[in-house]
């Protein structure tokens, strides 16, 4: 998914941009969050969600 985002509509600096709104996170377990948000691209709305995990090391949050 991360590599696909680079070529999707809304990823370039000179075209339409993703506009995230209504971002909320729900803690599922220690170090695991369910993130939900809406994106708008050229007037089109999409509701999205992802699971994020924070490992014990110092690498930071990562989409799971």
C-alpha positions in Angstrom: 0.0 0.0 0.0 2.8 2.4 0.8 4.4 2.0 -2.6 1.0 2.4 -4.3 0.3 5.7 -2.5 3.3 7.3 -4.4 1.6 6.9 -7.8 -2.1 7.4 -6.8 -4.0 10.5 -7.6 -3.4 13.0 -4.8 0.2 12.2 -4.3 1.9 14.7 -6.6 2.8 18.3 -5.5 1.3 19.8 -8.7 -2.1 18.0 -8.7 -5.0 17.5 -6.4 -4.0 16.6 -2.8 -5.3 14.2 -0.3 -7.1 16.1 2.5 -7.5 13.9 5.6 -10.4 14.8 8.0 -12.2 13.3 11.0 -9.1 11.3 12.1 -9.7 9.2 15.3 -7.8 6.5 16.9 -9.0 3.6 19.1 -6.6 1.8 21.4 -7.1 -1.9 20.8 -4.2 -3.1 23.0 -1.0 -1.6 24.4 0.9 -0.4 21.3 -1.9 -1.2 18.8 -4.3 1.5 17.5 -7.1 1.4 14.9 -7.0 4.7 13.0 -10.1 5.8 11.0 -10.3 8.9 8.8 -11.8 10.4 5.7 -10.0 11.6 2.6 -11.2 14.0 0.0 -9.6 14.2 -3.5 -11.2 16.5 -6.0 -14.5 16.4 -4.2 -14.6 12.6 -3.9 -14.8 11.3 -0.3 -13.5 7.9 1.0 -13.7 6.5 4.5 -10.4 4.8 5.4 -8.9 2.8 8.3 -5.7 1.2 9.2 -4.1 -0.7 12.1 -0.9 0.8 13.6 1.6 -1.0 15.8 4.4 0.5 17.9 7.1 -2.1 18.5 9.1 -2.2 21.8 12.2 -0.8 19.9 12.6 2.8 18.9 11.5 2.4 15.3 8.2 4.3 15.9 4.7 3.6 14.8 4.2 1.4 11.7 1.1 0.5 9.7 0.5 -3.2 10.3 
